[in-house]
Amino acid sequence: MTEDQIKQVIFKILRGIAPESDPSGLAPDENIRRALDIDSFDALNFFIRLHEELGVSIPESDYGQLNTLAEIVRYLLAHAH
């Protein structure tokens, strides 16, 4: 899976969680939760949906290091099969 494909999946999930937002306008180093006003419940749903869509299991202990688009994409690229 390419970086662009991963970003498209991320944007699709974020549009479902925060439909009033435009996640494609996020800067790579911008905190997604703050920028899109995502609470902890929505953040959990985001990680669950990433697992469902991409098959990448993200342990809860890793959630804290996945705050920006760049961090999430790097993580998913490193852990994708």
Backbone as JSON Lines, residues from 0, in Angstrom:
{"i":0,"aa":"M","n":[0.84,-1.18,0.0],"ca":[0.0,0.0,0.0],"c":[0.89,1.24,0.0]}
{"i":1,"aa":"T","n":[0.52,2.22,-0.8],"ca":[1.32,3.44,-0.91],"c":[0.89,4.47,0.13]}
{"i":2,"aa":"E","n":[1.73,5.49,0.3],"ca":[1.41,6.58,1.21],"c":[0.12,7.27,0.8]}
{"i":3,"aa":"D","n":[-0.05,7.51,-0.5],"ca":[-1.28,8.18,-0.98],"c":[-2.52,7.33,-0.72]}
{"i":4,"aa":"Q","n":[-2.43,6.02,-0.9],"ca":[-3.57,5.14,-0.64],"c":[-3.94,5.17,0.85]}
{"i":5,"aa":"I","n":[-2.92,5.16,1.7],"ca":[-3.16,5.22,3.14],"c":[-3.83,6.54,3.5]}
{"i":6,"aa":"K","n":[-3.34,7.64,2.94],"ca":[-3.95,8.95,3.22],"c":[-5.4,8.99,2.78]}
{"i":7,"aa":"Q","n":[-5.73,8.4,1.64],"ca":[-7.11,8.39,1.17],"c":[-8.01,7.64,2.15]}
{"i":8,"aa":"V","n":[-7.52,6.51,2.69],"ca":[-8.3,5.76,3.68],"c":[-8.47,6.59,4.95]}
{"i":9,"aa":"I","n":[-7.4,7.24,5.4],"ca":[-7.46,8.09,6.59],"c":[-8.49,9.2,6.39]}
{"i":10,"aa":"F","n":[-8.44,9.88,5.25],"ca":[-9.37,10.98,4.97],"c":[-10.82,10.48,4.94]}
{"i":11,"aa":"K","n":[-11.03,9.31,4.34],"ca":[-12.38,8.74,4.27],"c":[-12.92,8.48,5.68]}
{"i":12,"aa":"I","n":[-12.09,7.89,6.53],"ca":[-12.52,7.6,7.91],"c":[-12.78,8.9,8.66]}
{"i":13,"aa":"L","n":[-11.88,9.87,8.52],"ca":[-12.05,11.14,9.23],"c":[-13.3,11.88,8.77]}
{"i":14,"aa":"R","n":[-13.63,11.81,7.47],"ca":[-14.85,12.45,6.98],"c":[-16.09,11.8,7.6]}
{"i":15,"aa":"G","n":[-16.02,10.49,7.89],"ca":[-17.12,9.81,8.54],"c":[-17.25,10.21,10.0]}
{"i":16,"aa":"I","n":[-16.12,10.45,10.65],"ca":[-16.12,10.82,12.07],"c":[-16.43,12.3,12.27]}
{"i":17,"aa":"A","n":[-15.87,13.13,11.4],"ca":[-16.07,14.58,11.5],"c":[-16.53,15.1,10.14]}
{"i":18,"aa":"P","n":[-17.82,14.84,9.79],"ca":[-18.3,15.15,8.44],"c":[-18.26,16.63,8.06]}
{"i":19,"aa":"E","n":[-18.22,17.51,9.04],"ca":[-18.19,18.94,8.74],"c":[-16.79,19.43,8.41]}
{"i":20,"aa":"S","n":[-15.79,18.55,8.53],"ca":[-14.4,18.95,8.32],"c":[-13.89,18.57,6.94]}
{"i":21,"aa":"D","n":[-12.73,19.11,6.6],"ca":[-12.04,18.74,5.37],"c":[-10.64,18.25,5.75]}
{"i":22,"aa":"P","n":[-10.51,16.94,6.04],"ca":[-9.23,16.41,6.5],"c":[-8.11,16.52,5.46]}
{"i":23,"aa":"S","n":[-8.46,16.64,4.18],"ca":[-7.42,16.74,3.15],"c":[-6.64,18.05,3.27]}
{"i":24,"aa":"G","n":[-7.16,19.0,4.03],"ca":[-6.46,20.27,4.24],"c":[-5.51,20.26,5.44]}
{"i":25,"aa":"L","n":[-5.41,19.13,6.1],"ca":[-4.53,19.02,7.27],"c":[-3.06,19.12,6.86]}
{"i":26,"aa":"A","n":[-2.29,19.85,7.65],"ca":[-0.84,19.86,7.45],"c":[-0.29,18.55,8.0]}
{"i":27,"aa":"P","n":[0.79,18.03,7.42],"ca":[1.33,16.73,7.87],"c":[1.67,16.68,9.36]}
{"i":28,"aa":"D","n":[2.07,17.82,9.94],"ca":[2.48,17.82,11.34],"c":[1.44,18.44,12.27]}
{"i":29,"aa":"E","n":[0.22,18.62,11.77],"ca":[-0.87,19.2,12.57],"c":[-1.54,18.1,13.4]}
{"i":30,"aa":"N","n":[-1.86,18.4,14.66],"ca":[-2.53,17.44,15.52],"c":[-3.96,17.25,15.01]}
{"i":31,"aa":"I","n":[-4.26,16.05,14.56],"ca":[-5.55,15.76,13.94],"c":[-6.7,15.93,14.92]}
{"i":32,"aa":"R","n":[-6.53,15.44,16.13],"ca":[-7.63,15.5,17.11],"c":[-7.98,16.95,17.43]}
{"i":33,"aa":"R","n":[-6.95,17.79,17.6],"ca":[-7.21,19.2,17.89],"c":[-7.8,19.91,16.68]}
{"i":34,"aa":"A","n":[-7.21,19.69,15.52],"ca":[-7.63,20.39,14.31],"c":[-9.08,20.06,13.93]}
{"i":35,"aa":"L","n":[-9.49,18.82,14.13],"ca":[-10.84,18.4,13.73],"c":[-11.79,18.28,14.92]}
{"i":36,"aa":"D","n":[-11.31,18.65,16.1],"ca":[-12.12,18.6,17.33],"c":[-12.68,17.19,17.55]}
{"i":37,"aa":"I","n":[-11.79,16.21,17.54],"ca":[-12.17,14.81,17.73],"c":[-11.96,14.44,19.19]}
{"i":38,"aa":"D","n":[-13.02,13.92,19.82],"ca":[-12.89,13.52,21.23],"c":[-12.28,12.11,21.32]}
{"i":39,"aa":"S","n":[-12.07,11.64,22.54],"ca":[-11.39,10.36,22.73],"c":[-12.22,9.19,22.19]}
{"i":40,"aa":"F","n":[-13.54,9.27,22.27],"ca":[-14.39,8.2,21.72],"c":[-14.24,8.13,20.2]}
{"i":41,"aa":"D","n":[-14.27,9.29,19.54],"ca":[-14.1,9.32,18.09],"c":[-12.69,8.88,17.69]}
{"i":42,"aa":"A","n":[-11.7,9.23,18.5],"ca":[-10.33,8.81,18.22],"c":[-10.23,7.28,18.28]}
{"i":43,"aa":"L","n":[-10.87,6.68,19.27],"ca":[-10.88,5.23,19.38],"c":[-11.55,4.61,18.15]}
{"i":44,"aa":"N","n":[-12.68,5.18,17.74],"ca":[-13.36,4.7,16.53],"c":[-12.47,4.83,15.3]}
{"i":45,"aa":"F","n":[-11.7,5.91,15.24],"ca":[-10.78,6.12,14.12],"c":[-9.77,4.98,14.04]}
{"i":46,"aa":"F","n":[-9.16,4.62,15.16],"ca":[-8.16,3.55,15.16],"c":[-8.78,2.19,14.86]}
{"i":47,"aa":"I","n":[-10.0,1.98,15.34],"ca":[-10.7,0.73,15.03],"c":[-10.99,0.64,13.53]}
{"i":48,"aa":"R","n":[-11.47,1.74,12.96],"ca":[-11.75,1.76,11.51],"c":[-10.49,1.57,10.67]}
{"i":49,"aa":"L","n":[-9.35,2.16,11.13],"ca":[-8.09,1.94,10.41],"c":[-7.77,0.45,10.38]}
{"i":50,"aa":"H","n":[-7.96,-0.21,11.5],"ca":[-7.71,-1.65,11.57],"c":[-8.63,-2.39,10.61]}
{"i":51,"aa":"E","n":[-9.92,-2.04,10.6],"ca":[-10.88,-2.7,9.72],"c":[-10.55,-2.47,8.24]}
{"i":52,"aa":"E","n":[-10.19,-1.25,7.9],"ca":[-9.94,-0.9,6.49],"c":[-8.59,-1.42,5.98]}
{"i":53,"aa":"L","n":[-7.56,-1.36,6.83],"ca":[-6.2,-1.66,6.37],"c":[-5.64,-2.96,6.93]}
{"i":54,"aa":"G","n":[-6.32,-3.53,7.93],"ca":[-5.83,-4.77,8.52],"c":[-4.62,-4.59,9.41]}
{"i":55,"aa":"V","n":[-4.33,-3.36,9.8],"ca":[-3.19,-3.08,10.67],"c":[-3.7,-2.95,12.1]}
{"i":56,"aa":"S","n":[-3.24,-3.82,12.96],"ca":[-3.63,-3.77,14.36],"c":[-2.8,-2.7,15.07]}
{"i":57,"aa":"I","n":[-3.48,-1.78,15.74],"ca":[-2.8,-0.69,16.44],"c":[-3.08,-0.87,17.93]}
{"i":58,"aa":"P","n":[-2.07,-1.3,18.7],"ca":[-2.3,-1.47,20.14],"c":[-2.61,-0.13,20.81]}
{"i":59,"aa":"E","n":[-3.45,-0.18,21.81],"ca":[-3.85,1.04,22.52],"c":[-2.63,1.8,23.05]}
{"i":60,"aa":"S","n":[-1.58,1.06,23.39],"ca":[-0.37,1.7,23.91],"c":[0.31,2.59,22.87]}
{"i":61,"aa":"D","n":[0.0,2.41,21.6],"ca":[0.59,3.23,20.53],"c":[-0.24,4.47,20.19]}
{"i":62,"aa":"Y","n":[-1.47,4.56,20.66],"ca":[-2.35,5.67,20.29],"c":[-1.72,7.03,20.58]}
{"i":63,"aa":"G","n":[-1.04,7.16,21.69],"ca":[-0.46,8.43,22.1],"c":[0.61,8.97,21.18]}
{"i":64,"aa":"Q","n":[1.24,8.09,20.41],"ca":[2.29,8.55,19.49],"c":[1.76,8.79,18.07]}
{"i":65,"aa":"L","n":[0.44,8.66,17.89],"ca":[-0.16,8.83,16.57],"c":[-1.11,10.02,16.6]}
{"i":66,"aa":"N","n":[-0.52,11.21,16.52],"ca":[-1.29,12.44,16.64],"c":[-1.41,13.23,15.35]}
{"i":67,"aa":"T","n":[-0.45,13.07,14.46],"ca":[-0.44,13.85,13.22],"c":[-0.61,12.92,12.02]}
{"i":68,"aa":"L","n":[-0.97,13.51,10.9],"ca":[-1.1,12.73,9.67],"c":[0.22,12.03,9.34]}
{"i":69,"aa":"A","n":[1.33,12.74,9.45],"ca":[2.63,12.16,9.13],"c":[2.95,10.98,10.04]}
{"i":70,"aa":"E","n":[2.68,11.11,11.35],"ca":[2.94,10.02,12.3],"c":[2.09,8.79,11.98]}
{"i":71,"aa":"I","n":[0.83,9.02,11.68],"ca":[-0.08,7.9,11.39],"c":[0.33,7.2,10.09]}
{"i":72,"aa":"V","n":[0.63,7.97,9.06],"ca":[1.03,7.37,7.78],"c":[2.32,6.57,7.95]}
{"i":73,"aa":"R","n":[3.31,7.14,8.64],"ca":[4.57,6.41,8.87],"c":[4.33,5.09,9.61]}
{"i":74,"aa":"Y","n":[3.51,5.17,10.64],"ca":[3.2,3.98,11.44],"c":[2.54,2.92,10.57]}
{"i":75,"aa":"L","n":[1.53,3.32,9.8],"ca":[0.81,2.35,8.98],"c":[1.69,1.76,7.89]}
{"i":76,"aa":"L","n":[2.55,2.58,7.3],"ca":[3.47,2.05,6.29],"c":[4.41,1.02,6.9]}
{"i":77,"aa":"A","n":[4.88,1.27,8.12],"ca":[5.81,0.37,8.77],"c":[5.15,-0.94,9.22]}
{"i":78,"aa":"H","n":[3.84,-0.89,9.5],"ca":[3.16,-2.06,10.04],"c":[2.24,-2.78,9.04]}
{"i":79,"aa":"A","n":[2.09,-2.22,7.85],"ca":[1.22,-2.85,6.84],"c":[1.89,-4.12,6.29]}
{"i":80,"aa":"H","n":[1.07,-5.07,5.95],"ca":[1.6,-6.34,5.41],"c":[1.56,-6.34,3.92]}
